[in-house]
Amino acid sequence: MSTGRGPPARHQSLRASRPQSTRACRHEHGAQAAGPPSGQRGASRRQPLRASRPPSTQACRHEHGARAAGPPSGQRGASRRQPLRASRPPSMRTGPPACYHTTQALITIILLMAQRILIIGAGGHAQVVADILSQAAANGGEYHPIGYLDDDPRRHGQQVLGLPVLGPVTALADIPHDGIVIAIGDNRTRARLFIELTARGEQLVSAIHPSAIIAAGVTIGPGTMICAGAIINPGSVIGANVILNTGCTVDHHNQIGDHAHLAPGVHTGGEVVIGAGALIGIGAIVMPRRRVGAWSVAGAGALVQRDVADETVVAGVPARPL
């Protein structure tokens, strides 16, 4: 005969078998370990994150006020649409940045400090000089070309490489400037103008391309033009009103006389002497310790193995007088 007490006895046996450590833990941690009352178990499952938020978060929300708490619930959508406006720095709403004004100020200072240079001549050689001065100015050089003077009336008023032809050489005294470069390829004409204009007190400046390589201790006279790719090695002395044309090389301890012209691609060995007004043609080579006399000419591609007397023309390989 069944008494109806079987199932309860079975539940009581399970409760009795629970270890005491569990009961002690429930007693020790109180309500946190015991959980919510039986009628609120469903609610506790739906709110685990809110109930478990650490006190530090609540303190942070209290400390920072509305910023930490966020906008009211009815304005959350509006706050998401306006993050960039609220965080945009003032500099983005008040015109050009400060660096723009700083750059403009530096450009103005450089132009005020630059020396105004007039180029004597407006032909092909003068345009090379204008390019050299412009390239140097763009790299922080102190010379700023302002125009050409040329005795050919057909060129007056024209623009050449962005610079005006201002008139004949006689107009030099009427145009404000700080220096000149005589940009004429013919050695004798360039020498004559050099003597005349320096006697009138004109300041001649040198035009040196930024890509030229000039060793320490090299001496360069006034009015000299050094083109792109030229190389001058230590101990060399370059006279006044000289042209060292594109890609020529002057080795160590050379002496290049006033008004001389080393054409493109010329190479001189060590301890070479080039006399005043001498012309060394395109691609010519002067061997070490050789001398080319004043107002002499070595033809294009010549190989100068022996000294050349003054006012002598040589050509060929090896170079011989013509």
C-alpha positions as CSV (number, residue, x, y, z in Angstrom):
1,M,0.0,0.0,0.0
2,S,1.4,3.3,-1.1
3,T,1.5,6.2,1.5
4,G,2.0,9.0,-1.2
5,R,5.3,10.2,0.3
6,G,7.8,8.6,-2.1
7,P,8.5,11.6,-4.3
8,P,9.0,14.1,-1.5
9,A,11.4,11.8,0.2
10,R,13.4,11.6,-3.0
11,H,13.6,15.5,-3.2
12,Q,14.7,15.7,0.4
13,S,17.5,13.3,-0.3
14,L,18.9,15.6,-3.0
15,R,18.7,18.6,-0.8
16,A,20.5,16.7,2.0
17,S,23.3,15.7,-0.3
18,R,24.3,19.3,-1.3
19,P,27.7,19.9,0.2
20,Q,28.0,22.3,3.1
21,S,30.6,24.5,1.2
22,T,27.8,25.5,-1.2
23,R,25.5,26.4,1.7
24,A,28.3,28.3,3.4
25,C,29.0,30.2,0.2
26,R,25.4,31.2,-0.1
27,H,25.4,32.3,3.5
28,E,28.6,34.2,3.2
29,H,27.8,36.2,0.1
30,G,24.2,36.8,1.1
31,A,21.7,38.0,-1.4
32,Q,24.3,38.2,-4.3
33,A,25.0,34.4,-4.1
34,A,21.4,33.5,-3.3
35,G,20.0,35.3,-6.3
36,P,16.7,37.1,-6.4
37,P,13.4,35.9,-4.8
38,S,11.6,33.2,-6.6
39,G,9.0,35.5,-8.1
40,Q,11.7,37.7,-9.7
41,R,13.9,35.1,-11.4
42,G,12.6,35.9,-14.9
43,A,13.4,39.7,-14.4
44,S,16.9,39.0,-13.2
45,R,17.7,37.1,-16.4
46,R,16.5,40.0,-18.5
47,Q,18.6,42.6,-16.7
48,P,22.0,41.0,-16.0
49,L,24.2,43.8,-17.5
50,R,22.4,46.6,-15.6
51,A,22.5,44.8,-12.3
52,S,26.2,43.8,-12.8
53,R,27.5,47.3,-13.8
54,P,30.4,48.1,-11.5
55,P,30.2,51.1,-9.1
56,S,33.1,52.7,-11.0
57,T,30.9,53.3,-14.0
58,Q,28.3,54.9,-12.0
59,A,30.8,57.1,-10.3
60,C,32.2,58.1,-13.7
61,R,28.7,59.0,-14.9
62,H,28.1,61.1,-11.8
63,E,31.6,62.8,-12.0
64,H,31.4,63.8,-15.7
65,G,27.7,64.7,-15.7
66,A,25.8,64.9,-18.9
67,R,28.9,64.2,-21.1
68,A,29.4,60.7,-19.6
69,A,25.7,60.0,-19.4
70,G,25.1,60.8,-23.0
71,P,22.1,62.7,-24.5
72,P,18.5,62.2,-23.4
73,S,16.8,59.2,-24.9
74,G,14.8,61.3,-27.3
75,Q,17.9,63.0,-28.8
76,R,20.1,60.0,-29.4
77,G,19.5,60.1,-33.2
78,A,20.4,63.8,-33.4
79,S,23.7,63.3,-31.5
80,R,24.7,60.7,-34.0
81,R,24.1,63.1,-36.9
82,Q,26.3,65.9,-35.6
83,P,29.6,64.4,-34.4
84,L,31.8,66.2,-37.1
85,R,30.3,69.6,-36.5
86,A,30.9,69.4,-32.8
87,S,34.4,68.1,-33.1
88,R,35.6,70.3,-36.1
89,P,38.5,72.5,-34.9
90,P,38.0,76.3,-35.2
91,S,40.8,76.6,-37.8
92,M,38.7,74.7,-40.4
93,R,35.9,77.2,-40.1
94,T,37.9,80.5,-40.2
95,G,39.5,80.5,-43.6
96,P,43.1,79.5,-44.7
97,P,45.3,77.7,-42.1
98,A,48.1,79.6,-40.4
99,C,50.7,77.8,-42.5
100,Y,49.3,79.5,-45.6
101,H,49.9,83.0,-44.2
102,T,53.4,82.0,-43.0
103,T,54.3,80.7,-46.5
104,Q,53.1,83.9,-48.1
105,A,55.1,86.0,-45.6
106,L,58.3,84.0,-46.3
107,I,57.9,84.5,-50.1
108,T,57.5,88.2,-49.6
109,I,60.6,88.4,-47.4
110,I,62.6,86.4,-50.0
111,L,61.5,88.7,-52.8
112,L,62.4,91.8,-50.8
113,M,65.9,90.4,-50.0
114,A,66.6,89.2,-53.6
115,Q,68.9,91.2,-55.8
116,R,67.4,92.4,-59.0
117,I,69.5,91.2,-61.9
118,L,69.5,92.5,-65.5
119,I,70.8,90.2,-68.3
120,I,72.9,91.8,-71.0
121,G,71.8,90.1,-74.2
122,A,68.6,88.4,-75.2
123,G,69.8,85.6,-77.5
124,G,70.1,81.9,-76.9
125,H,73.0,82.2,-74.4
126,A,71.1,84.9,-72.5
127,Q,68.1,82.5,-72.1
128,V,70.4,79.9,-70.6
129,V,71.6,82.5,-68.1
130,A,67.9,83.4,-67.3
131,D,67.1,79.8,-66.7
132,I,70.1,79.4,-64.4
133,L,69.1,82.5,-62.3
134,S,65.5,81.3,-62.1
135,Q,66.5,77.8,-61.0
136,A,68.9,79.2,-58.4
137,A,66.2,81.6,-57.1
138,A,63.8,78.7,-56.8
139,N,66.3,76.9,-54.6
140,G,66.8,79.9,-52.3
141,G,69.4,81.9,-54.4
142,E,69.8,85.6,-53.8
143,Y,69.5,86.7,-57.4
144,H,66.2,87.4,-59.2
145,P,66.2,88.1,-62.9
146,I,64.0,91.0,-64.0
147,G,64.6,91.3,-67.7
148,Y,67.0,91.6,-70.6
149,L,68.8,94.5,-72.4
150,D,69.7,93.9,-76.0
151,D,70.7,96.3,-78.8
152,D,68.6,94.5,-81.4
153,P,65.4,96.7,-81.7
154,R,63.4,93.8,-83.1
155,R,63.5,92.2,-79.6
156,H,62.4,95.2,-77.6
157,G,59.1,94.6,-75.9
158,Q,59.2,90.8,-76.4
159,Q,58.8,88.3,-73.6
160,V,61.6,85.7,-73.5
161,L,61.2,82.8,-71.0
162,G,58.7,85.0,-69.1
163,L,61.1,88.0,-68.8
164,P,60.7,91.2,-70.8
165,V,63.3,92.7,-73.2
166,L,63.4,96.2,-71.7
167,G,65.5,98.0,-74.3
168,P,69.1,98.6,-75.4
169,V,72.1,98.3,-73.2
170,T,72.3,102.2,-73.1
171,A,69.0,102.0,-71.0
172,L,70.9,100.3,-68.2
173,A,71.2,103.5,-66.1
174,D,67.4,104.1,-66.3
175,I,66.3,100.8,-64.9
176,P,66.6,100.1,-61.2
177,H,68.7,97.0,-60.6
178,D,71.3,95.5,-58.2
179,G,73.6,93.6,-60.6
180,I,74.1,92.4,-64.2
181,V,75.3,89.3,-66.0
182,I,76.8,89.7,-69.5
183,A,75.2,86.8,-71.4
184,I,77.0,86.9,-74.7
185,G,78.8,83.9,-76.1
186,D,81.5,85.6,-78.1
187,N,84.5,86.0,-75.9
188,R,85.8,89.3,-77.3
189,T,82.4,91.0,-77.2
190,R,81.8,89.8,-73.7
191,A,85.3,91.0,-72.6
192,R,84.7,94.4,-74.1
193,L,81.4,94.9,-72.4
194,F,82.9,93.6,-69.1
195,I,85.6,96.3,-69.2
196,E,83.1,99.1,-70.2
197,L,80.4,98.3,-67.7
198,T,82.7,97.7,-64.7
199,A,84.4,101.0,-65.5
200,R,80.9,102.6,-65.1
201,G,80.5,101.0,-61.7
202,E,78.2,98.1,-62.6
203,Q,78.1,95.2,-60.2
204,L,78.7,91.9,-62.1
205,V,77.3,88.7,-60.5
206,S,77.9,85.1,-61.2
207,A,75.2,82.8,-62.5
208,I,75.7,79.3,-61.0
209,H,73.2,76.5,-61.7
210,P,72.1,74.6,-58.6
211,S,73.2,71.3,-60.1
212,A,76.8,72.4,-60.6
213,I,79.3,70.7,-58.2
214,I,81.9,73.1,-56.9
215,A,84.6,71.8,-54.5
216,A,85.6,73.6,-51.3
217,G,88.3,76.2,-51.8
218,V,87.5,76.9,-55.5
219,T,87.8,80.6,-56.4
220,I,85.3,82.1,-58.9
221,G,85.6,85.6,-60.3
222,P,82.7,88.0,-60.9
223,G,80.4,87.7,-63.9
224,T,81.1,84.0,-64.4
225,M,78.5,81.6,-65.7
226,I,78.5,77.9,-64.5
227,C,75.9,75.8,-66.2
228,A,74.0,72.7,-65.3
229,G,76.1,69.6,-64.5
230,A,79.5,71.4,-64.5
231,I,82.1,70.1,-62.0
232,I,85.0,72.0,-60.5
233,N,87.5,70.1,-58.4
234,P,89.6,71.4,-55.5
235,G,92.3,74.0,-55.9
236,S,91.0,75.4,-59.2
237,V,90.8,79.2,-59.8
238,I,88.1,80.4,-62.2
239,G,88.6,83.9,-63.5
240,A,86.1,86.7,-64.2
241,N,83.5,86.7,-66.9
242,V,84.2,83.0,-67.7
243,I,81.7,80.5,-69.2
244,L,81.8,76.9,-67.9
245,N,79.2,75.4,-70.2
246,T,76.9,72.4,-69.7
247,G,78.5,69.3,-68.3
248,C,82.1,70.4,-68.6
249,T,84.6,69.2,-65.9
250,V,87.6,71.2,-64.5
251,D,89.9,68.9,-62.6
252,H,92.0,69.8,-59.6
253,H,94.3,72.9,-59.5
254,N,93.3,74.3,-62.9
255,Q,93.7,78.0,-63.8
256,I,91.0,79.3,-66.1
257,G,91.7,82.9,-67.3
258,D,89.3,85.8,-67.6
259,H,86.7,85.7,-70.4
260,A,87.6,82.1,-71.4
261,H,84.9,79.7,-72.5
262,L,84.8,75.9,-71.9
263,A,82.1,74.6,-74.2
264,P,79.7,71.8,-73.3
265,G,81.3,68.5,-72.5
266,V,84.9,69.8,-72.2
267,H,87.2,67.9,-69.9
268,T,90.5,69.2,-68.5
269,G,93.0,67.2,-66.5
270,G,94.8,68.2,-63.4
271,E,96.9,71.4,-63.3
272,V,95.8,72.7,-66.7
273,V,96.1,76.3,-67.6
274,I,93.6,78.0,-69.9
275,G,94.7,81.5,-71.0
276,A,92.4,84.6,-71.0
277,G,89.8,84.6,-73.7
278,A,90.6,81.1,-74.9
279,L,87.8,78.9,-76.4
280,I,87.9,75.1,-75.8
281,G,85.3,73.6,-78.3
282,I,82.6,71.1,-77.6
283,G,83.9,67.8,-76.3
284,A,87.5,68.7,-76.4
285,I,90.0,67.2,-73.9
286,V,93.0,68.9,-72.5
287,M,95.5,66.5,-71.0
288,P,97.0,67.1,-67.5
289,R,99.6,69.9,-67.1
290,R,99.0,71.3,-70.6
291,R,98.6,75.0,-71.3
292,V,96.3,76.6,-73.9
293,G,97.4,80.2,-74.6
294,A,95.4,83.4,-74.4
295,W,92.8,83.9,-77.1
296,S,93.5,80.5,-78.7
297,V,90.9,78.0,-79.9
298,A,90.9,74.2,-79.5
299,G,88.4,72.8,-82.0
300,A,85.5,70.5,-81.1
301,G,86.6,67.0,-80.1
302,A,90.3,68.0,-80.1
303,L,92.8,66.1,-77.9
304,V,95.3,68.6,-76.6
305,Q,98.4,66.7,-75.7
306,R,100.9,69.6,-76.1
307,D,100.9,73.2,-75.1
308,V,99.2,75.6,-77.4
309,A,100.7,79.1,-78.0
310,D,98.7,82.3,-77.7
311,E,96.2,83.2,-80.4
312,T,96.6,79.8,-82.1
313,V,93.8,77.5,-83.5
314,V,94.3,73.8,-83.1
315,A,92.1,70.8,-84.0
316,G,92.1,67.1,-84.4
317,V,93.4,64.0,-82.4
318,P,96.0,64.8,-81.5
319,A,95.4,68.5,-81.8
320,R,97.6,70.3,-84.4
321,P,97.7,74.0,-85.5
322,L,95.6,74.9,-88.5
